[in-house]
Amino acid sequence: MFEFLKLVQNENMKIYRRTRTWVMFAIMLAIPLAMSVIGLLYGEDPDMWAYARSEALAVLTLMSIFAVVIAADSVAGEFSSGTIKLLLIRPWSRSKILLSKYLALALFMLLSMALLFVFTLLLNLALFGSGGDYTFPNQGSMSHFAYLAAFYGLSLIEMVVTVTMAFMISTVFRSGSLAIGLSIFVLLGGQIIASLLEWLDKPWVDYILFLHFGLQRHLAGYPMIADRTLGFSLGVLAGYYVIFMALSWYVFNRRDVAA
């Protein structure tokens, strides 16, 4: 177990030793900081909760793209640089190697989400105070903190599925740049295509992956597919998640990775 934890630690070091990771963190924090400062200087009666939600909407999509870039390069990058052979000569199974990479990605997602959540709350509390009468869409009897926490929780679920898809693509292709480009194309292009297909009156449309992104819309009371519940969307995403994970493990374990 200790050896496996060292393997996970090694994968974490690969993520955080890269300059691009810290540039990503800097951008993620600079955007809400700029929005709050502008609101403080020029806004009319700003409210901390309104800014916390607006900043989450602005940054979370960008955060997903950052996580996709890291996930897409996670396995394919090892092939591009040839370092995959160094991993295989050590006494670890392919499954443990792949699992360590995935756990490192999961920790990165959790850290990014927690950092943004805490930073925006503390920032806006310091600048605007806790007063104000802003209410979230469809908030009901939920507290502001509980609503925003649920918003982030649903965003995290969506990000996990997105990153797992990019991770699967990374295991299929040996080129890191190709895996990154394809993952971003699928992420952005898929949402555009899904928004067009949602107008078709066909039963299979309800099972298109990208139509179940934007889980926060359920919280606000206007889901992408009007007659489908949050539970249905979570079930569809869970099905895709299992498929992505199964394909990742199958391809990586069957491939001649030493070639």
C-alpha positions in Angstrom: 0.0 0.0 0.0 2.8 2.4 0.9 4.5 1.7 -2.5 1.3 2.5 -4.3 0.9 5.8 -2.4 4.4 6.7 -3.5 3.3 6.0 -7.0 0.4 8.4 -6.6 2.7 10.9 -5.1 5.0 10.6 -8.1 2.1 11.3 -10.5 1.1 14.3 -8.4 4.7 15.6 -8.7 4.4 15.4 -12.5 1.4 17.6 -12.4 2.6 20.3 -10.0 6.1 20.5 -11.2 4.9 21.8 -14.6 4.8 25.6 -15.0 1.5 25.3 -16.9 -0.3 24.0 -13.8 0.6 27.0 -11.7 -0.3 29.3 -14.6 -3.7 27.6 -14.7 -4.1 28.2 -10.9 -3.1 31.8 -11.4 -5.6 32.4 -14.1 -8.3 30.7 -12.1 -7.8 33.0 -9.2 -7.1 36.2 -11.2 -10.5 36.1 -12.9 -12.6 36.2 -9.8 -10.2 38.7 -8.2 -10.6 41.0 -11.2 -14.4 40.6 -11.3 -14.7 41.4 -7.6 -12.4 44.4 -7.7 -14.3 45.8 -10.7 -17.6 45.2 -8.8 -16.2 47.0 -5.8 -15.1 50.0 -7.8 -18.0 50.3 -10.3 -20.8 48.1 -9.1 -24.1 49.3 -7.7 -24.8 47.7 -4.3 -22.7 44.5 -4.9 -23.6 41.3 -3.1 -21.0 38.7 -2.1 -23.3 35.8 -3.1 -24.1 37.2 -6.5 -20.4 37.7 -7.3 -19.5 34.3 -5.9 -22.0 32.6 -8.3 -21.0 34.8 -11.3 -17.3 34.0 -10.7 -18.1 30.3 -10.4 -19.9 30.4 -13.8 -17.0 32.3 -15.4 -14.2 30.0 -14.1 -15.6 26.5 -13.9 -15.8 26.0 -17.6 -12.3 27.2 -18.0 -11.2 24.9 -15.1 -12.8 22.0 -16.9 -10.7 22.8 -20.0 -7.5 23.0 -17.9 -8.3 19.6 -16.2 -9.0 18.1 -19.7 -5.6 19.2 -20.9 -3.8 17.6 -17.9 -5.9 14.4 -18.2 -5.4 14.1 -22.0 -1.6 14.4 -21.5 -1.5 12.0 -18.5 -1.0 8.8 -20.4 -0.4 9.9 -24.0 2.3 12.2 -22.8 4.2 9.2 -21.4 4.3 7.7 -24.8 5.3 10.9 -26.5 8.3 11.4 -24.2 9.1 7.7 -23.9 8.9 7.7 -20.1 6.2 5.0 -20.2 9.0 2.4 -20.5 10.6 3.7 -17.2 7.3 3.1 -15.4 7.0 -0.5 -16.8 10.4 -1.7 -15.6 9.3 -1.0 -12.0 7.4 -3.7 -10.0 3.9 -2.2 -10.6 1.1 -3.7 -12.6 -0.4 -1.7 -15.5 -3.6 -1.3 -13.5 -1.8 0.3 -10.6 0.1 2.7 -12.9 -3.2 3.7 -14.6 -5.0 4.0 -11.3 -2.3 6.2 -9.8 -2.6 8.5 -12.7 -6.3 8.7 -12.4 -6.2 9.3 -8.6 -3.7 12.1 -9.2 -6.2 13.7 -11.6 -9.0 13.3 -9.1 -6.9 15.0 -6.4 -6.2 17.8 -8.8 -9.9 18.3 -9.6 -10.8 18.3 -5.9 -8.0 20.8 -5.0 -8.9 23.1 -7.9 -12.6 23.1 -7.0 -12.0 23.6 -3.3 -9.5 26.4 -3.9 -11.9 28.3 -6.1 -14.8 27.8 -3.7 -12.9 29.0 -0.6 -11.1 31.8 -2.5 -14.3 33.3 -4.0 -16.2 33.1 -0.7 -13.4 34.7 1.4 -12.6 37.3 -1.3 -16.2 38.5 -1.7 -16.9 38.3 2.1 -13.9 40.6 2.7 -14.9 43.1 -0.1 -18.7 43.2 0.2 -19.6 41.7 3.6 -22.2 39.1 4.3 -25.3 41.4 3.9 -27.4 41.9 0.8 -30.7 40.5 -0.4 -29.6 38.5 -3.4 -31.2 35.1 -3.9 -30.1 32.3 -6.2 -32.4 31.0 -8.9 -34.9 28.5 -7.4 -33.2 28.8 -4.1 -36.2 28.1 -2.0 -35.5 27.5 1.7 -31.8 26.5 1.1 -29.2 28.7 2.6 -26.8 30.6 0.3 -23.9 28.5 1.4 -25.8 25.2 0.9 -26.9 26.3 -2.5 -23.5 27.4 -3.6 -22.0 24.1 -2.2 -24.6 22.1 -4.2 -23.7 24.2 -7.3 -20.0 23.3 -6.9 -20.8 19.6 -6.1 -22.8 19.2 -9.4 -20.0 21.0 -11.3 -17.5 18.5 -9.8 -19.6 15.5 -10.9 -19.7 17.0 -14.5 -16.0 17.7 -14.4 -15.2 14.1 -13.3 -17.1 12.7 -16.3 -15.4 15.2 -18.6 -11.9 14.4 -17.3 -12.5 10.7 -17.4 -13.5 11.0 -21.1 -10.2 12.9 -21.7 -8.3 10.3 -19.7 -9.8 7.5 -21.9 -8.8 9.4 -25.1 -5.3 9.7 -23.6 -5.0 5.9 -23.2 -6.0 5.4 -26.8 -3.5 7.7 -28.5 0.2 7.8 -28.2 0.6 11.4 -29.1 0.1 13.8 -26.2 -0.7 16.8 -28.4 -3.2 14.8 -30.5 -4.9 13.5 -27.3 -5.2 17.1 -25.9 -6.5 18.5 -29.2 -9.0 15.8 -29.7 -10.2 16.0 -26.1 -10.8 19.7 -26.3 -12.5 19.3 -29.7 -14.9 16.6 -28.4 -15.6 18.7 -25.3 -16.4 21.9 -27.1 -17.7 20.4 -30.4 -19.9 17.9 -28.6 -21.7 20.6 -26.7 -22.5 22.5 -29.9 -23.8 19.3 -31.6 -25.8 18.3 -28.6 -27.5 21.8 -28.5 -28.6 21.2 -32.1 -29.8 17.6 -31.5 -31.9 18.5 -28.5 -34.5 19.8 -30.8 -35.1 16.4 -32.4 -38.1 14.5 -31.1 -36.3 11.2 -30.8 -36.0 8.9 -27.7 -32.3 8.3 -28.2 -31.6 12.1 -27.9 -32.2 11.8 -24.1 -29.0 9.6 -23.8 -26.6 11.9 -25.6 -23.7 12.6 -23.1 -23.4 16.4 -23.6 -27.1 17.0 -23.1 -26.6 16.0 -19.5 -23.8 18.4 -18.8 -24.8 21.7 -17.1 -26.2 19.8 -14.1 -26.4 23.2 -12.3 -29.4 23.9 -14.5 -31.4 21.3 -12.5 -30.6 23.3 -9.4 -31.9 26.5 -11.0 -35.0 24.7 -12.2 -34.5 24.7 -16.0 -32.6 21.5 -17.1 -31.4 21.1 -20.6 -33.9 18.3 -21.2 -37.1 19.7 -19.8 -38.9 16.4 -18.7 -35.8 14.7 -17.3 -34.9 14.8 -13.6 -31.5 15.3 -12.0 -31.5 11.6 -11.1 -31.9 10.6 -14.8 -29.1 12.9 -15.8 -26.8 11.5 -13.1 -27.7 7.9 -14.2 -26.8 8.7 -17.8 -23.5 10.3 -16.7 -22.8 7.3 -14.5 -23.3 5.0 -17.4 -20.8 6.9 -19.6 -18.4 7.1 -16.7 -18.3 3.3 -16.4 -17.8 2.9 -20.1 -14.9 5.5 -20.2 -13.2 3.8 -17.2 -13.7 0.3 -18.7 -12.3 1.3 -22.1 -9.3 3.0 -20.4 -8.3 -0.1 -18.4 -9.0 -2.4 -21.3 -6.9 -0.5 -23.9 -4.0 0.2 -21.5 -3.8 -3.4 -20.3 -4.0 -4.9 -23.8 -1.7 -2.5 -25.6 2.0 -3.3 -26.1 3.0 -0.2 -24.2 6.7 -1.1 -24.4 6.7 -0.8 -28.2 
